[in-house]
Amino acid sequence: MNLSQIQDLIKFVSKSGVSEVEIEQKDFKIVIKTGSDKKGRPDMIQVAAPQVFAAPAAIAIESAPATESAQKPTAPAAASSEDSKYVTIKSPMIGTFYRSASPDKPPFIEVGSTVKAGDTVCVIEAMKLFNEIESELSGKVVKVLASESTPVEYDQPLFLIDPS
């Protein structure tokens, strides 16, 4: 993001009436807070330095009462143990999820296809900026968890990958 884009974003936020906007992308994070203190001065605008993110390790946590799970096993518990061998690719930002670069192009990846670390797996659009999301690991795509053209949240699971 260049300086003019940041300035345009600040102008947009100040005119829109929102009190805080946070944009986090692969290599930077911007937090813009609007409002003023008691003396009428505007609040400070924070721009964070580039950050390096590491891929989070997959952790399977089962939280069910011991008495309930001892009495009757449930199907979701079986699915959870089945999914524990897969790694989840999560959204690094808030935006709209797209599986392809444009409507007339094929999806970046399909269920069953093999990805390598650094391959583009999807695009997330945030404030008219299209951000290519890359895989941080190699493996086979097991499941697509997000739907085309739907909003996604930060850290929302997008894909399940079998790293073996």
C-alpha positions in Angstrom: 0.0 0.0 0.0 1.5 3.3 -1.0 1.3 6.7 0.7 -1.5 8.1 -1.5 -3.7 5.0 -0.9 -3.2 5.4 2.8 -4.1 9.1 2.6 -7.2 8.2 0.6 -8.1 5.6 3.1 -7.8 8.2 6.0 -10.0 10.6 4.1 -12.6 7.9 3.4 -12.6 6.8 7.1 -13.0 10.4 8.4 -15.9 11.1 6.1 -17.7 7.7 6.7 -18.4 8.3 10.4 -16.8 5.1 11.6 -14.7 5.3 14.7 -12.0 2.7 13.9 -10.8 0.8 10.9 -8.1 -1.9 11.0 -6.6 -3.5 7.9 -4.2 -6.3 8.2 -2.5 -7.8 5.2 0.3 -10.2 4.7 3.1 -7.8 5.3 1.6 -4.8 7.1 -1.1 -3.6 9.4 -2.9 -0.2 9.5 -5.2 1.0 12.3 -7.1 4.2 11.8 -9.1 5.7 14.7 -11.2 8.8 14.4 -12.7 11.1 17.0 -11.3 13.7 19.1 -10.2 14.3 22.7 -11.6 16.8 25.1 -9.6 19.7 23.6 -10.9 19.1 20.1 -7.7 17.6 18.8 -8.1 14.5 16.6 -7.0 11.1 17.9 -3.7 9.7 16.8 -3.5 7.6 13.6 -1.4 4.5 13.9 0.4 2.8 11.1 2.3 -0.4 12.2 5.6 -1.5 10.7 5.6 -4.5 8.3 5.1 -7.8 10.2 6.1 -11.3 9.4 3.4 -13.9 10.2 4.2 -17.6 10.8 1.7 -20.3 9.9 -0.2 -21.4 13.0 0.1 -25.0 13.9 -3.1 -27.0 13.5 -4.6 -27.8 16.9 -7.6 -30.0 17.4 -9.5 -29.2 20.6 -12.6 -31.2 21.6 -14.7 -29.5 24.3 -17.5 -31.8 25.4 -18.5 -32.8 28.9 -17.0 -36.2 29.8 -20.3 -37.7 30.9 -22.0 -36.8 27.6 -19.2 -38.2 25.4 -19.0 -41.4 27.5 -22.7 -42.0 27.1 -23.1 -41.6 23.4 -20.5 -40.9 20.7 -21.5 -38.2 18.3 -20.8 -37.8 14.6 -19.1 -34.4 14.9 -16.6 -35.9 17.3 -15.7 -38.5 14.7 -15.4 -35.8 12.0 -13.2 -33.7 14.3 -10.7 -36.6 14.8 -10.8 -37.2 11.1 -10.0 -33.5 10.3 -7.2 -33.3 12.9 -4.7 -34.6 10.4 -5.4 -31.6 8.1 -4.0 -28.1 8.2 -6.4 -25.2 7.9 -5.6 -22.2 5.7 -7.2 -19.2 7.4 -8.1 -15.8 6.2 -5.4 -13.2 7.0 -7.9 -10.3 6.7 -11.5 -9.2 6.6 -13.0 -9.0 3.1 -14.9 -10.8 0.3 -13.7 -14.3 -0.7 -13.2 -15.2 -4.4 -11.8 -18.5 -5.6 -10.6 -17.1 -8.9 -9.0 -13.9 -10.2 -12.2 -12.9 -12.2 -15.6 -14.5 -12.9 -14.5 -15.8 -16.4 -11.3 -17.5 -15.1 -11.0 -20.9 -13.4 -10.6 -21.2 -9.6 -7.0 -21.1 -8.4 -7.4 -24.5 -6.7 -10.0 -27.3 -6.6 -10.7 -30.1 -4.2 -8.2 -32.8 -4.9 -5.6 -30.5 -6.5 -2.0 -30.2 -5.1 -0.7 -26.9 -3.9 2.9 -25.9 -3.1 4.0 -23.3 -0.6 3.6 -19.9 -2.2 0.8 -20.9 -4.6 -2.1 -18.5 -4.8 -5.2 -20.2 -3.3 -7.8 -17.4 -3.5 -8.3 -13.7 -3.6 -9.8 -11.5 -0.8 -11.1 -8.1 -1.7 -11.0 -5.4 0.9 -11.9 -1.8 0.1 -11.5 -2.3 -3.6 -8.1 -3.9 -3.2 -7.7 -7.5 -4.4 -5.3 -9.4 -2.2 -3.9 -12.8 -3.4 -3.7 -15.3 -0.5 -0.9 -17.7 -0.8 -0.5 -21.2 0.7 2.1 -21.4 3.5 2.5 -25.2 3.0 2.4 -27.9 0.4 -0.2 -30.6 0.2 -3.5 -31.7 -1.3 -6.7 -29.7 -1.0 -9.3 -31.7 0.9 -12.1 -29.2 1.4 -13.1 -25.6 0.5 -14.7 -24.1 3.6 -15.7 -20.6 2.3 -18.3 -19.9 -0.4 -17.7 -17.8 -3.5 -18.3 -14.0 -3.1 -19.1 -14.2 0.6 -17.7 -12.0 3.4 -15.0 -13.6 5.5 -13.6 -12.6 8.8 -10.1 -12.4 10.1 -8.8 -15.9 11.0 -11.8 -17.7 9.4 -11.0 -21.1 7.9 -10.9 -21.1 4.1 -9.4 -24.5 3.1 -8.4 -27.8 4.6 -5.1 -29.1 3.3 -3.6 -32.6 3.8 0.1 -32.0 4.2 1.1 -35.7 3.8 
